[in-house]
Amino acid sequence: MLTSTERTARTRIRVSPADTGRCLVRSTVTLSDPTASSLRPVLVDHDLTGARISLVPEGALLLAGDRVEVDIAVDAGARLDVVEPGGTVAFDMRGGRARWDVRITLGRGAVLTWAGEPFVVAAGAAVQRSTQARIRDGAVLALRESLVLGRHGEEPGRVHQTTEVLSASGPVLVEDLTIDALTARALLGGHRVMSSVLLVGAPSPEHAEHRYDLEGGAVLWRRLGVQAHEADLGPVWQAARRAAGGV
């Protein structure tokens, strides 16, 4: 439920294949308040069946009271590659909080690759993040993300992160993770960076390190580090993106 102090910015993207010419790309940004910061979808390229879109922040993200919602739908037979021009910092919220919610729907044979940049939870931040994905038969999903707990030399803020990926045959990944200054040491062993690559619906690359095999042939790679370069999964992401047919 929204409170009177929340500023909601909802970004909607839908990609559909076309019989001729270029695929159909529809996007909207809806603000509950004109002061709300948002993610603006910028079309980089598109062809008959697919598109590449950059999510460009408009305004400072994230601040106390921000609620960012991203709804992505890729229709049957279409492809979407999402990139981010830079990372996101959740700043000190001085007792406030923010939300970041992503909802993904993939039709039969659809493909989505999302090259997420670092999400930094600075000291004093309080963020709830959620990712929900619904995947039909034959669809492919490749996601990259990196969670950074605190900027250099500071304690982490608090993040409650949930992920739910469901295929036509049932759950692929269900995760509920809360990390703050008290729990980070126990959960992450003193590391402050957690990088992940998730691949669903495509033959997995032969990268054995940091690998977790999930239901239905899906694979999650996850690596921890004190610094960003120590948790890098760049080669894994490149291989996963190629396996997914991304550009």
MIDOSE-1310 file (N, C-alpha, C; in nm, 2 decimals, decimal comma, always signed):
residues 247
mlts	+0,09/-0,12/+0,00/+0,00/+0,00/+0,00/+0,09/+0,12/+0,00; +0,05/+0,22/-0,08/+0,13/+0,35/-0,09/+0,09/+0,44/+0,03; +0,19/+0,51/+0,07/+0,17/+0,61/+0,17/+0,17/+0,75/+0,11; +0,13/+0,85/+0,18/+0,13/+0,99/+0,13/+0,26/+1,04/+0,09
tert	+0,37/+0,98/+0,15/+0,50/+1,03/+0,12/+0,57/+0,96/+0,01; +0,51/+0,86/-0,05/+0,58/+0,78/-0,16/+0,55/+0,85/-0,29; +0,66/+0,84/-0,37/+0,65/+0,89/-0,51/+0,68/+0,77/-0,60; +0,57/+0,74/-0,68/+0,58/+0,62/-0,76/+0,61/+0,65/-0,90
artr	+0,70/+0,58/-0,96/+0,73/+0,60/-1,11/+0,73/+0,46/-1,17; +0,63/+0,44/-1,26/+0,61/+0,31/-1,32/+0,65/+0,31/-1,47; +0,75/+0,23/-1,50/+0,79/+0,22/-1,64/+0,74/+0,09/-1,70; +0,67/+0,10/-1,81/+0,61/-0,02/-1,88/+0,67/-0,03/-2,02
irvs	+0,72/-0,16/-2,05/+0,77/-0,19/-2,18/+0,71/-0,31/-2,23; +0,67/-0,31/-2,36/+0,62/-0,43/-2,42/+0,67/-0,44/-2,57; +0,72/-0,56/-2,60/+0,78/-0,58/-2,73/+0,70/-0,70/-2,80; +0,66/-0,67/-2,92/+0,58/-0,77/-3,00/+0,65/-0,79/-3,14
padt	+0,66/-0,91/-3,19/+0,71/-0,92/-3,32/+0,62/-0,87/-3,43; +0,68/-0,84/-3,55/+0,60/-0,78/-3,66/+0,61/-0,87/-3,78; +0,51/-0,87/-3,86/+0,52/-0,95/-3,99/+0,61/-0,89/-4,09; +0,62/-0,75/-4,09/+0,71/-0,68/-4,18/+0,77/-0,57/-4,11
grcl	+0,88/-0,52/-4,16/+0,94/-0,40/-4,10/+1,00/-0,43/-3,96; +0,99/-0,34/-3,87/+1,05/-0,36/-3,73/+0,94/-0,40/-3,63; +0,99/-0,46/-3,52/+0,90/-0,51/-3,42/+0,83/-0,39/-3,35; +0,72/-0,42/-3,29/+0,65/-0,31/-3,22/+0,70/-0,30/-3,08
vrst	+0,74/-0,18/-3,04/+0,79/-0,15/-2,91/+0,70/-0,04/-2,85; +0,64/-0,07/-2,74/+0,55/+0,02/-2,67/+0,61/+0,05/-2,53; +0,62/+0,17/-2,49/+0,67/+0,20/-2,36/+0,60/+0,33/-2,30; +0,58/+0,33/-2,17/+0,52/+0,44/-2,10/+0,59/+0,46/-1,97
vtls	+0,59/+0,58/-1,92/+0,63/+0,62/-1,79/+0,52/+0,69/-1,72; +0,48/+0,64/-1,60/+0,37/+0,71/-1,53/+0,42/+0,75/-1,39; +0,39/+0,87/-1,36/+0,44/+0,93/-1,23/+0,32/+0,96/-1,14; +0,33/+0,93/-1,01/+0,23/+0,96/-0,92/+0,25/+1,11/-0,87
dpta	+0,37/+1,16/-0,89/+0,40/+1,29/-0,85/+0,50/+1,35/-0,95; +0,49/+1,47/-0,99/+0,58/+1,53/-1,09/+0,73/+1,53/-1,04; +0,75/+1,52/-0,91/+0,88/+1,53/-0,86/+0,95/+1,39/-0,85; +0,87/+1,28/-0,89/+0,93/+1,15/-0,88/+1,03/+1,12/-0,98
sslr	+1,14/+1,06/-0,94/+1,25/+1,02/-1,03/+1,21/+0,89/-1,10; +1,25/+0,87/-1,22/+1,20/+0,75/-1,30/+1,31/+0,69/-1,38; +1,28/+0,58/-1,44/+1,36/+0,51/-1,54/+1,30/+0,53/-1,68; +1,37/+0,60/-1,77/+1,31/+0,63/-1,90/+1,37/+0,53/-2,00
pvlv	+1,28/+0,45/-2,07/+1,33/+0,36/-2,17/+1,37/+0,43/-2,30; +1,49/+0,41/-2,34/+1,54/+0,47/-2,46/+1,57/+0,36/-2,56; +1,50/+0,36/-2,68/+1,52/+0,26/-2,78/+1,65/+0,28/-2,85; +1,74/+0,18/-2,84/+1,87/+0,19/-2,90/+1,87/+0,13/-3,04
dhdl	+1,80/+0,02/-3,06/+1,79/-0,04/-3,19/+1,68/-0,14/-3,19; +1,62/-0,17/-3,30/+1,52/-0,28/-3,31/+1,51/-0,33/-3,46; +1,47/-0,45/-3,47/+1,46/-0,51/-3,60/+1,32/-0,59/-3,61; +1,31/-0,69/-3,70/+1,19/-0,75/-3,72/+1,13/-0,82/-3,59
tgar	+1,22/-0,88/-3,51/+1,17/-0,96/-3,40/+1,21/-0,91/-3,26; +1,31/-0,82/-3,26/+1,36/-0,78/-3,13/+1,40/-0,64/-3,12; +1,43/-0,60/-2,99/+1,47/-0,46/-2,96/+1,58/-0,45/-2,86; +1,65/-0,34/-2,85/+1,75/-0,32/-2,75/+1,71/-0,18/-2,68
islv	+1,69/-0,18/-2,55/+1,65/-0,07/-2,48/+1,74/-0,04/-2,36; +1,77/+0,09/-2,35/+1,85/+0,14/-2,23/+1,76/+0,20/-2,13; +1,77/+0,16/-2,00/+1,69/+0,23/-1,90/+1,77/+0,34/-1,84; +1,73/+0,46/-1,87/+1,81/+0,58/-1,83/+1,74/+0,65/-1,71
pega	+1,81/+0,67/-1,60/+1,75/+0,73/-1,48/+1,73/+0,88/-1,51; +1,61/+0,93/-1,47/+1,58/+1,07/-1,48/+1,55/+1,12/-1,34; +1,65/+1,19/-1,28/+1,65/+1,23/-1,14/+1,73/+1,14/-1,06; +1,75/+1,18/-0,93/+1,83/+1,10/-0,84/+1,76/+0,98/-0,79
llla	+1,82/+0,86/-0,80/+1,77/+0,73/-0,76/+1,87/+0,66/-0,67; +1,84/+0,61/-0,56/+1,71/+0,61/-0,49/+1,71/+0,70/-0,37; +1,60/+0,77/-0,34/+1,59/+0,85/-0,22/+1,47/+0,80/-0,14; +1,46/+0,84/-0,02/+1,35/+0,81/+0,07/+1,22/+0,84/+0,00
gdrv	+1,13/+0,75/+0,00/+1,00/+0,78/-0,06/+0,99/+0,74/-0,20; +1,10/+0,70/-0,27/+1,09/+0,66/-0,41/+1,03/+0,52/-0,42; +0,95/+0,50/-0,52/+0,90/+0,36/-0,55/+0,91/+0,35/-0,70; +1,01/+0,27/-0,74/+1,03/+0,24/-0,88/+0,97/+0,11/-0,92
evdi	+0,89/+0,11/-1,02/+0,82/-0,01/-1,07/+0,85/-0,03/-1,22; +0,90/-0,15/-1,26/+0,93/-0,18/-1,40/+0,85/-0,30/-1,44; +0,77/-0,28/-1,54/+0,69/-0,39/-1,60/+0,73/-0,42/-1,74; +0,78/-0,54/-1,76/+0,83/-0,58/-1,89/+0,76/-0,70/-1,94
avda	+0,70/-0,69/-2,07/+0,64/-0,80/-2,13/+0,70/-0,82/-2,27; +0,74/-0,94/-2,30/+0,80/-0,98/-2,43/+0,70/-1,08/-2,48; +0,63/-1,05/-2,59/+0,54/-1,14/-2,65/+0,60/-1,26/-2,72; +0,52/-1,36/-2,75/+0,57/-1,48/-2,81/+0,65/-1,45/-2,93
garl	+0,77/-1,51/-2,94/+0,85/-1,50/-3,05/+0,94/-1,37/-3,06; +0,92/-1,28/-2,96/+1,00/-1,16/-2,97/+1,12/-1,16/-2,88; +1,21/-1,07/-2,89/+1,33/-1,06/-2,81/+1,35/-0,92/-2,76; +1,40/-0,90/-2,63/+1,43/-0,77/-2,58/+1,56/-0,78/-2,50
dvve	+1,66/-0,69/-2,53/+1,78/-0,68/-2,46/+1,78/-0,55/-2,38; +1,79/-0,56/-2,25/+1,78/-0,44/-2,17/+1,93/-0,41/-2,11; +1,97/-0,28/-2,13/+2,10/-0,24/-2,07/+2,07/-0,12/-1,98; +2,17/-0,10/-1,89/+2,17/+0,02/-1,80/+2,29/+0,10/-1,82
pggt	+2,28/+0,23/-1,84/+2,40/+0,31/-1,86/+2,49/+0,32/-1,74; +2,44/+0,29/-1,62/+2,52/+0,31/-1,50/+2,45/+0,24/-1,38; +2,52/+0,24/-1,27/+2,46/+0,17/-1,15/+2,37/+0,26/-1,08; +2,31/+0,21/-0,97/+2,21/+0,28/-0,89/+2,26/+0,29/-0,75
vafd	+2,24/+0,40/-0,68/+2,28/+0,41/-0,54/+2,16/+0,45/-0,46; +2,13/+0,36/-0,36/+2,03/+0,39/-0,26/+2,10/+0,47/-0,15; +2,06/+0,60/-0,14/+2,13/+0,69/-0,05/+2,07/+0,68/+0,09; +2,14/+0,74/+0,19/+2,10/+0,75/+0,33/+1,96/+0,81/+0,33
mrgg	+1,86/+0,73/+0,39/+1,72/+0,77/+0,39/+1,67/+0,83/+0,52; +1,76/+0,84/+0,62/+1,73/+0,91/+0,74/+1,60/+0,86/+0,80; +1,58/+0,73/+0,81/+1,46/+0,67/+0,87/+1,35/+0,64/+0,77; +1,37/+0,69/+0,64/+1,27/+0,66/+0,54/+1,30/+0,53/+0,47
rarw	+1,23/+0,50/+0,36/+1,26/+0,38/+0,29/+1,22/+0,40/+0,14; +1,26/+0,30/+0,06/+1,23/+0,30/-0,09/+1,20/+0,16/-0,14; +1,14/+0,15/-0,25/+1,11/+0,02/-0,31/+1,15/+0,02/-0,46; +1,19/-0,10/-0,50/+1,23/-0,12/-0,64/+1,17/-0,25/-0,69
dvri	+1,06/-0,25/-0,77/+0,99/-0,37/-0,80/+1,00/-0,39/-0,95; +1,03/-0,52/-0,99/+1,04/-0,55/-1,13/+0,94/-0,67/-1,16; +0,86/-0,66/-1,26/+0,77/-0,77/-1,30/+0,80/-0,80/-1,45; +0,82/-0,93/-1,48/+0,86/-0,97/-1,61/+0,76/-1,08/-1,66
tlgr	+0,71/-1,07/-1,78/+0,63/-1,17/-1,84/+0,68/-1,20/-1,98; +0,71/-1,33/-2,00/+0,77/-1,38/-2,13/+0,67/-1,48/-2,19; +0,63/-1,45/-2,32/+0,55/-1,54/-2,39/+0,62/-1,66/-2,45; +0,56/-1,75/-2,52/+0,62/-1,87/-2,57/+0,73/-1,83/-2,67
gavl	+0,85/-1,88/-2,65/+0,96/-1,86/-2,73/+1,02/-1,72/-2,72; +0,98/-1,64/-2,63/+1,03/-1,50/-2,61/+1,17/-1,51/-2,54; +1,25/-1,40/-2,56/+1,38/-1,39/-2,50/+1,40/-1,26/-2,44; +1,45/-1,26/-2,32/+1,48/-1,13/-2,25/+1,62/-1,15/-2,19
twag	+1,71/-1,06/-2,22/+1,84/-1,05/-2,15/+1,84/-0,91/-2,08; +1,89/-0,90/-1,96/+1,89/-0,78/-1,88/+2,03/-0,77/-1,82; +2,11/-0,68/-1,87/+2,25/-0,66/-1,81/+2,24/-0,55/-1,71; +2,21/-0,59/-1,59/+2,20/-0,50/-1,47/+2,34/-0,45/-1,43
epfv	+2,34/-0,32/-1,39/+2,46/-0,26/-1,33/+2,46/-0,26/-1,18; +2,57/-0,24/-1,11/+2,57/-0,25/-0,96/+2,46/-0,16/-0,90; +2,40/-0,23/-0,79/+2,30/-0,16/-0,71/+2,36/-0,15/-0,57; +2,39/-0,02/-0,54/+2,46/+0,01/-0,41/+2,37/+0,05/-0,30
vaag	+2,37/-0,02/-0,19/+2,29/+0,02/-0,07/+2,38/+0,09/+0,03; +2,38/+0,22/+0,03/+2,46/+0,30/+0,11/+2,42/+0,30/+0,26; +2,51/+0,34/+0,35/+2,48/+0,34/+0,49/+2,35/+0,43/+0,51; +2,26/+0,38/+0,59/+2,14/+0,45/+0,62/+2,02/+0,43/+0,52
aavq	+2,05/+0,36/+0,41/+1,94/+0,33/+0,32/+1,86/+0,21/+0,37; +1,73/+0,21/+0,33/+1,64/+0,10/+0,36/+1,56/+0,07/+0,23; +1,59/-0,04/+0,17/+1,53/-0,07/+0,04/+1,46/-0,20/+0,03; +1,35/-0,21/-0,03/+1,28/-0,34/-0,06/+1,29/-0,36/-0,21
rstq	+1,35/-0,47/-0,25/+1,36/-0,50/-0,39/+1,29/-0,63/-0,42; +1,22/-0,63/-0,53/+1,15/-0,76/-0,57/+1,16/-0,78/-0,72; +1,18/-0,90/-0,76/+1,18/-0,94/-0,90/+1,08/-1,06/-0,92; +0,99/-1,05/-1,00/+0,89/-1,15/-1,03/+0,89/-1,18/-1,18
arir	+0,92/-1,30/-1,22/+0,92/-1,34/-1,36/+0,83/-1,46/-1,39; +0,75/-1,45/-1,49/+0,66/-1,55/-1,54/+0,70/-1,59/-1,68; +0,74/-1,72/-1,70/+0,80/-1,76/-1,82/+0,72/-1,87/-1,88; +0,68/-1,85/-2,01/+0,60/-1,96/-2,08/+0,70/-2,06/-2,14
dgav	+0,65/-2,17/-2,20/+0,73/-2,27/-2,26/+0,81/-2,21/-2,37; +0,94/-2,25/-2,38/+1,03/-2,21/-2,48/+1,09/-2,07/-2,47; +1,05/-2,00/-2,36/+1,11/-1,87/-2,34/+1,24/-1,88/-2,27; +1,32/-1,77/-2,29/+1,46/-1,77/-2,24/+1,48/-1,64/-2,16
lalr	+1,53/-1,65/-2,04/+1,56/-1,54/-1,95/+1,70/-1,54/-1,91; +1,78/-1,43/-1,93/+1,91/-1,41/-1,88/+1,92/-1,28/-1,80; +1,95/-1,29/-1,67/+1,96/-1,17/-1,59/+2,10/-1,16/-1,52; +2,15/-1,04/-1,52/+2,27/-1,01/-1,44/+2,25/-0,90/-1,34
eslv	+2,30/-0,92/-1,22/+2,29/-0,82/-1,12/+2,40/-0,82/-1,02; +2,43/-0,71/-0,96/+2,54/-0,70/-0,86/+2,49/-0,61/-0,75; +2,49/-0,67/-0,63/+2,44/-0,60/-0,51/+2,57/-0,56/-0,43; +2,58/-0,43/-0,40/+2,70/-0,38/-0,33/+2,65/-0,32/-0,20
lgrh	+2,70/-0,37/-0,09/+2,66/-0,33/+0,04/+2,74/-0,22/+0,10; +2,70/-0,10/+0,08/+2,78/+0,01/+0,13/+2,88/+0,06/+0,03; +2,90/+0,19/+0,03/+3,01/+0,25/-0,05/+3,14/+0,22/+0,02; +3,25/+0,26/-0,04/+3,38/+0,22/+0,01/+3,40/+0,29/+0,15
geep	+3,43/+0,20/+0,25/+3,46/+0,25/+0,38/+3,34/+0,27/+0,47; +3,22/+0,23/+0,43/+3,11/+0,25/+0,51/+3,03/+0,12/+0,54; +2,95/+0,12/+0,64/+2,86/+0,01/+0,67/+2,75/+0,00/+0,56; +2,69/-0,12/+0,54/+2,58/-0,13/+0,45/+2,45/-0,08/+0,51
grvh	+2,37/-0,04/+0,42/+2,23/-0,01/+0,46/+2,15/-0,14/+0,47; +2,02/-0,13/+0,47/+1,94/-0,25/+0,48/+1,87/-0,27/+0,35; +1,87/-0,40/+0,30/+1,80/-0,44/+0,18/+1,72/-0,57/+0,20; +1,60/-0,57/+0,17/+1,52/-0,69/+0,17/+1,49/-0,72/+0,02
qtte	+1,55/-0,83/-0,02/+1,54/-0,87/-0,17/+1,47/-1,00/-0,19; +1,37/-1,00/-0,27/+1,30/-1,12/-0,30/+1,30/-1,15/-0,45; +1,31/-1,27/-0,49/+1,31/-1,31/-0,63/+1,22/-1,43/-0,65; +1,13/-1,43/-0,75/+1,05/-1,54/-0,78/+1,04/-1,56/-0,93
vlsa	+1,09/-1,67/-0,97/+1,09/-1,70/-1,12/+1,01/-1,83/-1,14; +0,90/-1,82/-1,21/+0,81/-1,93/-1,23/+0,80/-1,97/-1,38; +0,82/-2,09/-1,41/+0,81/-2,14/-1,55/+0,67/-2,21/-1,56; +0,64/-2,26/-1,68/+0,51/-2,32/-1,70/+0,50/-2,45/-1,62
sgpv	+0,61/-2,51/-1,58/+0,61/-2,64/-1,50/+0,63/-2,61/-1,35; +0,65/-2,49/-1,31/+0,66/-2,46/-1,17/+0,77/-2,37/-1,13; +0,80/-2,35/-1,00/+0,90/-2,26/-0,95/+1,04/-2,30/-1,00; +1,11/-2,20/-1,05/+1,25/-2,22/-1,09/+1,35/-2,16/-0,98
lved	+1,32/-2,05/-0,93/+1,40/-1,98/-0,82/+1,30/-1,90/-0,73; +1,31/-1,93/-0,60/+1,24/-1,85/-0,50/+1,34/-1,82/-0,39; +1,36/-1,69/-0,37/+1,46/-1,64/-0,28/+1,41/-1,53/-0,20; +1,44/-1,52/-0,07/+1,40/-1,42/+0,02/+1,52/-1,39/+0,11
ltid	+1,58/-1,27/+0,09/+1,71/-1,24/+0,16/+1,70/-1,10/+0,22; +1,73/-1,09/+0,34/+1,74/-0,96/+0,41/+1,89/-0,94/+0,46; +1,95/-0,83/+0,42/+2,09/-0,80/+0,46/+2,10/-0,66/+0,52; +2,16/-0,65/+0,63/+2,19/-0,52/+0,69/+2,33/-0,53/+0,76
alta	+2,36/-0,42/+0,84/+2,49/-0,42/+0,90/+2,50/-0,53/+1,00; +2,39/-0,58/+1,06/+2,40/-0,69/+1,16/+2,41/-0,83/+1,10; +2,35/-0,85/+0,98/+2,34/-0,98/+0,93/+2,45/-1,01/+0,81; +2,51/-0,90/+0,76/+2,59/-0,91/+0,65/+2,71/-1,01/+0,68
rall	+2,77/-0,99/+0,79/+2,89/-1,08/+0,82/+2,85/-1,23/+0,83; +2,74/-1,26/+0,89/+2,70/-1,39/+0,91/+2,65/-1,45/+0,77; +2,58/-1,38/+0,69/+2,53/-1,43/+0,56/+2,63/-1,43/+0,45; +2,72/-1,33/+0,45/+2,81/-1,31/+0,34/+2,96/-1,33/+0,38
gghr	+2,99/-1,36/+0,50/+3,12/-1,39/+0,55/+3,22/-1,27/+0,53; +3,17/-1,15/+0,56/+3,25/-1,03/+0,55/+3,26/-0,97/+0,41; +3,20/-1,04/+0,31/+3,20/-0,98/+0,17/+3,10/-0,87/+0,16; +3,12/-0,78/+0,07/+3,02/-0,67/+0,05/+2,97/-0,66/-0,09
vmss	+3,01/-0,75/-0,18/+2,96/-0,75/-0,31/+2,91/-0,89/-0,35; +2,79/-0,89/-0,40/+2,73/-1,02/-0,44/+2,68/-1,01/-0,59; +2,75/-1,08/-0,68/+2,72/-1,07/-0,82/+2,64/-1,20/-0,86; +2,55/-1,19/-0,95/+2,47/-1,31/-0,99/+2,44/-1,30/-1,14
vllv	+2,43/-1,42/-1,20/+2,39/-1,44/-1,34/+2,29/-1,55/-1,33; +2,17/-1,53/-1,38/+2,06/-1,63/-1,39/+2,03/-1,66/-1,54; +2,03/-1,78/-1,57/+1,99/-1,82/-1,71/+1,88/-1,93/-1,70; +1,77/-1,90/-1,77/+1,66/-2,00/-1,77/+1,62/-2,02/-1,91
gaps	+1,60/-2,15/-1,95/+1,54/-2,18/-2,08/+1,64/-2,20/-2,19; +1,77/-2,19/-2,17/+1,87/-2,21/-2,27/+1,98/-2,30/-2,22; +2,05/-2,37/-2,31/+2,16/-2,46/-2,27/+2,26/-2,37/-2,20; +2,31/-2,42/-2,08/+2,40/-2,34/-2,00/+2,54/-2,35/-2,05
peha	+2,61/-2,24/-2,04/+2,76/-2,25/-2,07/+2,83/-2,34/-1,97; +2,95/-2,38/-2,01/+3,02/-2,47/-1,93/+3,11/-2,40/-1,83; +3,05/-2,32/-1,74/+3,13/-2,25/-1,64/+3,09/-2,32/-1,51; +3,18/-2,40/-1,45/+3,15/-2,48/-1,33/+3,17/-2,40/-1,20
ehry	+3,25/-2,30/-1,20/+3,28/-2,23/-1,08/+3,16/-2,14/-1,04; +3,13/-2,13/-0,91/+3,02/-2,04/-0,86/+2,88/-2,07/-0,92; +2,86/-2,20/-0,95/+2,74/-2,24/-1,02/+2,65/-2,32/-0,93; +2,52/-2,29/-0,95/+2,41/-2,36/-0,88/+2,31/-2,41/-0,98
dleg	+2,29/-2,54/-1,00/+2,19/-2,59/-1,09/+2,05/-2,59/-1,03; +1,96/-2,53/-1,10/+1,82/-2,51/-1,05/+1,72/-2,61/-1,12; +1,60/-2,59/-1,09/+1,49/-2,68/-1,15/+1,48/-2,65/-1,30; +1,45/-2,75/-1,38/+1,42/-2,73/-1,52/+1,54/-2,70/-1,60
gavl	+1,66/-2,72/-1,56/+1,78/-2,69/-1,63/+1,83/-2,55/-1,62; +1,76/-2,47/-1,54/+1,81/-2,33/-1,52/+1,94/-2,33/-1,43; +2,02/-2,23/-1,44/+2,14/-2,22/-1,37/+2,16/-2,08/-1,31; +2,20/-2,07/-1,19/+2,24/-1,95/-1,12/+2,39/-1,95/-1,09
wrrl	+2,46/-1,85/-1,13/+2,60/-1,83/-1,09/+2,60/-1,72/-0,99; +2,67/-1,74/-0,88/+2,68/-1,63/-0,78/+2,82/-1,63/-0,72; +2,87/-1,51/-0,71/+3,01/-1,49/-0,66/+3,01/-1,38/-0,56; +3,09/-1,39/-0,45/+3,10/-1,29/-0,35/+3,24/-1,23/-0,35
gvqa	+3,25/-1,11/-0,31/+3,38/-1,04/-0,30/+3,38/-0,92/-0,21; +3,50/-0,88/-0,16/+3,51/-0,76/-0,08/+3,50/-0,64/-0,17; +3,56/-0,65/-0,29/+3,56/-0,54/-0,39/+3,49/-0,60/-0,52; +3,44/-0,50/-0,60/+3,36/-0,54/-0,72/+3,44/-0,64/-0,81
head	+3,57/-0,61/-0,83/+3,64/-0,69/-0,93/+3,66/-0,84/-0,87; +3,65/-0,85/-0,74/+3,67/-0,99/-0,69/+3,54/-1,07/-0,71; +3,43/-1,01/-0,73/+3,30/-1,08/-0,75/+3,26/-1,08/-0,90; +3,35/-1,04/-0,99/+3,32/-1,02/-1,13/+3,27/-1,15/-1,19
lgpv	+3,16/-1,15/-1,27/+3,12/-1,27/-1,34/+3,10/-1,23/-1,49; +3,19/-1,14/-1,54/+3,18/-1,09/-1,67/+3,19/-1,20/-1,78; +3,28/-1,30/-1,77/+3,29/-1,40/-1,87/+3,16/-1,49/-1,87; +3,11/-1,52/-1,75/+2,99/-1,60/-1,74/+2,87/-1,52/-1,80
wqaa	+2,86/-1,39/-1,78/+2,75/-1,32/-1,84/+2,76/-1,32/-1,99; +2,88/-1,30/-2,04/+2,89/-1,29/-2,19/+2,85/-1,43/-2,25; +2,89/-1,54/-2,18/+2,85/-1,67/-2,23/+2,70/-1,69/-2,22; +2,64/-1,65/-2,11/+2,50/-1,67/-2,09/+2,42/-1,58/-2,19
rraa	+2,46/-1,46/-2,21/+2,39/-1,38/-2,31/+2,40/-1,44/-2,45; +2,51/-1,50/-2,49/+2,52/-1,56/-2,62/+2,43/-1,68/-2,62; +2,42/-1,76/-2,51/+2,33/-1,88/-2,51/+2,19/-1,84/-2,52; +2,15/-1,72/-2,47/+2,02/-1,67/-2,48/+1,98/-1,60/-2,61
ggv	+2,08/-1,59/-2,69/+2,06/-1,53/-2,82/+2,05/-1,38/-2,82; +2,10/-1,31/-2,71/+2,10/-1,17/-2,70/+2,21/-1,11/-2,79; +2,21/-0,97/-2,80/+2,30/-0,90/-2,88/+2,39/-0,82/-2,80
